[in-house]
Amino acid sequence: MFDIGFSELVLVGIVALLVIGPEKLPETLRAMGLWLGRLRRSFTSVKSEIEREIGMDDVRRQLHNEAIMDEMKRIEREVKNTVHPPAVTTSASPDPKPAATPPTPPTVEPTPNG
């Protein structure tokens, strides 16, 4: 979600230490943790309430069943193709052209050495 690395966290910690001070920093971090926990619980409860109202469980169940049915159809096609492979189609022309024969090399007649 947020792209925060270790170096950014260290920088924020140093700035917080300088601004808040070493005496009040643990107390402030504890208060921030409590507020973040309350905020997370509030979002979770709102999310679950909205999902209940729109019937998200039914939608998830239906999508899961459709995915299973698609997988079963794919497996059935693979089995049919393994047991009865599809016929190879040929060209629709009535008279296929005969294969071309390679040209014969010219014959060389011996000349009398004379």
N, C-alpha and C positions, 0 to 999 in steps of 0.2 A: 504494500500500500504506500508507505512512505519510504523513500530511498535515503535512509539515514545510516551512515557508516559509523564506525568506531571513532574516527577522528572528529566527526561532528559532535558526537556525544561527549567526548572529552572537552571540546571547546565550550559546549553549553555548560558542562559541570564547572569548568574554571571560571566562566563568566558568572554563574550563579554563586560560586564561592566568594568571588570578589564583591558582587553586588549585595548579597544577603548577609554574608559573613559566616564564619565557622560556627558561631554559637547557635544561630537560628536555622542553619541549613538542614539539619536532620528533622527538625520540627516542620519545616516547610515541605520537605520531600514527603513526609508522612501524610500531611494534609492533602498534598497533590495526589498521592496514591489513593486516598479515601475518595476524593472527588472523581478521579478517573474510574474507580470501581463503581461508584453510584451512576455515573454517566453510562458506562458499559451495560450495567443491569437495566437501566431505563431503555436504552436502544434495543436490547434483547427482548424486553417485554413488549415494546411497541411492535417490533418485527414479528414476534409470535402472534400477537393480536391481529395484525394485518393478514398474516398467513392463514389464521383460523377463519377470518371473515371471507376471504376469497376462495377458501377451500383448496389450499395449496397441497394438502395431503392427497386429495383425489387426483389432482393434476400430476403430482409426482408418481402416484401409483399407475395412472394411465400411461404416462411416458415410459415407465419401467416395463409395463406389459407390452407396449408397442415395440420397444427395443428387443424384448425376448422373442416376440413374433417375427421380427425382421431377421433375427439371428437364426431362428428355426427355418425360415424360408430359404436363407442363404445355404444352410447345411443341406436342406432337401435338394436344392439345385446341384450342389457339389456331388451328392450321392447319385443323383440321376445321371449326371455327366460322367461319373466314374463307371457306373454300370452300363449305361447306354451312351457312349460318346456321340456327340453330334456328327452327322454325316458331313463329309467334306464336299463342298459344292464345286462343280466344274464349270467351265465357261459354257455359255448358252449357244455357241455357234455349232451348227450341225456337222460341218466338216472341219475337224481340227487339222491344221497344217502339219504335214509330216516334218519330222525333225530334219534339220539341214545337215547334210553330210559334209565333213571337212574336205577341203580341196586336196587332191592328190598331188604330191610333189612331181615336178617334171622329171622325166627320165633322161638320163645322159647316156648317149651312145659312145662306146669306146672308140677312140681314134687310133688308127695304126701308127705305131712309132716308126718313124721312118727314115 
